[in-house]
Amino acid sequence: MAPEAIASLSFNQCSDVWSYGVLLWEMFSLGLAPYGQMILTGRVAQFGEWLAAGHHLDKPSHCPNQMFRIMQSCWTVSTIERPTFQELRRSLEDITAADIAGYYTRLDEPYERYNLIALEFSDNDRIAMDETLLDCP
């Protein structure tokens, strides 16, 4: 939770960006609990002060440097210096290789081919066709 959200108990896009950075950290740490070693019982205000002093989560071992820089930008103490979600999207698009992005967009190609071909055949033909399309690349 963003330090200003802890202090004021109010939430907005800036505090959501902070939380998004924590979500990214959770993903790249492969599901570890953020701030897992900290005991916060009755000490939430002190935790908010610790965050406001500029402390944040360490880089997960499976995290590329570029991704960690994005996380760090989400945890900027000054809310006006944090990126917007639109800026985050652009940053993520910049570091996502075109071939990886293309992989995900090509996942539907076999199904699209099947749908186009299926429109041209009767129900009996479709049963036979289903068996032949199972071997498509």
C-alpha positions as CSV (number, residue, x, y, z in Angstrom):
1,M,0.0,0.0,0.0
2,A,1.3,3.4,-0.9
3,P,2.6,5.5,2.0
4,E,0.1,8.3,1.4
5,A,-2.7,5.8,1.3
6,I,-1.6,4.4,4.7
7,A,-1.4,8.0,6.1
8,S,-4.7,9.3,4.7
9,L,-6.7,6.1,4.1
10,S,-7.6,7.5,0.7
11,F,-6.9,5.8,-2.6
12,N,-6.5,7.0,-6.1
13,Q,-4.7,6.2,-9.4
14,C,-1.4,7.2,-7.8
15,S,-1.8,4.7,-4.9
16,D,-3.1,2.1,-7.4
17,V,0.2,2.5,-9.4
18,W,2.1,1.8,-6.2
19,S,0.1,-1.3,-5.7
20,Y,0.6,-2.3,-9.3
21,G,4.4,-2.1,-8.7
22,V,3.9,-4.5,-5.8
23,L,1.8,-6.8,-8.0
24,L,4.7,-6.9,-10.5
25,W,7.1,-7.7,-7.7
26,E,4.8,-10.6,-6.6
27,M,4.8,-12.0,-10.1
28,F,8.6,-11.8,-10.7
29,S,9.3,-13.1,-7.2
30,L,7.2,-16.1,-8.2
31,G,4.5,-15.5,-5.6
32,L,6.5,-14.5,-2.5
33,A,4.7,-12.3,0.0
34,P,5.8,-8.7,-0.2
35,Y,7.4,-7.4,2.9
36,G,7.1,-10.9,4.2
37,Q,9.8,-10.5,7.0
38,M,8.2,-7.4,8.4
39,I,5.9,-7.7,11.4
40,L,3.3,-5.0,11.1
41,T,0.9,-5.8,13.9
42,G,-0.1,-2.4,15.4
43,R,2.7,-0.7,13.5
44,V,1.1,0.3,10.2
45,A,1.9,4.0,10.7
46,Q,5.6,3.2,11.2
47,F,5.5,1.0,8.1
48,G,4.0,4.0,6.1
49,E,6.8,6.2,7.4
50,W,9.4,3.6,6.4
51,L,8.0,3.6,2.9
52,A,7.8,7.4,2.8
53,A,11.5,7.5,3.7
54,G,12.1,5.8,0.3
55,H,12.4,2.2,1.3
56,H,11.0,-0.4,-1.0
57,L,11.1,-4.1,-2.0
58,D,14.3,-5.5,-3.2
59,K,14.8,-6.8,-6.8
60,P,13.4,-10.4,-7.1
61,S,16.0,-12.8,-8.3
62,H,14.0,-13.7,-11.5
63,C,13.4,-10.1,-12.5
64,P,15.0,-8.4,-15.4
65,N,16.6,-5.0,-14.6
66,Q,14.3,-3.2,-17.0
67,M,11.2,-4.6,-15.2
68,F,12.6,-3.7,-11.8
69,R,13.2,-0.1,-12.9
70,I,9.5,0.0,-13.8
71,M,8.6,-1.3,-10.4
72,Q,10.8,1.3,-8.8
73,S,9.1,4.0,-10.8
74,C,5.8,2.8,-9.3
75,W,7.2,3.2,-5.8
76,T,8.4,6.8,-6.2
77,V,7.5,8.6,-3.0
78,S,6.3,11.7,-4.8
79,T,2.9,10.9,-6.3
80,I,3.3,13.4,-9.2
81,E,6.5,11.7,-10.2
82,R,4.9,8.2,-10.4
83,P,4.0,7.0,-13.9
84,T,0.4,6.8,-15.0
85,F,-1.1,3.5,-16.1
86,Q,-0.8,4.8,-19.7
87,E,2.9,5.5,-19.2
88,L,3.3,2.1,-17.6
89,R,1.7,0.4,-20.6
90,R,4.1,2.2,-23.0
91,S,7.1,1.2,-20.9
92,L,5.9,-2.5,-20.8
93,E,5.3,-2.4,-24.6
94,D,8.8,-1.0,-25.1
95,I,10.5,-3.9,-23.2
96,T,8.2,-6.6,-24.6
97,A,10.0,-8.1,-27.7
98,A,7.9,-8.1,-30.9
99,D,8.4,-11.8,-31.3
100,I,7.0,-12.5,-27.8
101,A,4.0,-10.3,-28.5
102,G,3.6,-11.9,-31.8
103,Y,3.5,-15.4,-30.2
104,Y,0.5,-14.5,-28.2
105,T,-1.4,-13.0,-31.1
106,R,-0.7,-16.1,-33.2
107,L,-2.3,-18.5,-30.7
108,D,-5.7,-18.0,-32.3
109,E,-4.6,-18.8,-35.9
110,P,-5.4,-22.5,-35.8
111,Y,-8.9,-21.8,-34.5
112,E,-9.5,-19.0,-37.0
113,R,-8.5,-21.4,-39.8
114,Y,-10.9,-24.0,-38.4
115,N,-13.8,-21.6,-38.2
116,L,-13.3,-20.4,-41.8
117,I,-13.0,-24.0,-43.1
118,A,-15.9,-25.2,-41.0
119,L,-18.3,-22.8,-42.6
120,E,-17.8,-24.5,-45.9
121,F,-18.7,-28.0,-44.9
122,S,-21.8,-29.9,-43.8
123,D,-22.0,-31.5,-40.3
124,N,-20.8,-34.9,-41.6
125,D,-17.9,-33.3,-43.3
126,R,-17.1,-31.4,-40.1
127,I,-16.6,-34.6,-38.1
128,A,-14.0,-35.9,-40.6
129,M,-12.4,-32.4,-40.8
130,D,-12.1,-32.2,-37.0
131,E,-9.9,-35.3,-37.1
132,T,-7.6,-34.0,-39.8
133,L,-7.2,-30.6,-38.2
134,L,-5.8,-32.1,-35.0
135,D,-2.5,-32.5,-36.8
136,C,-2.3,-28.8,-37.9
137,P,0.8,-26.9,-36.7
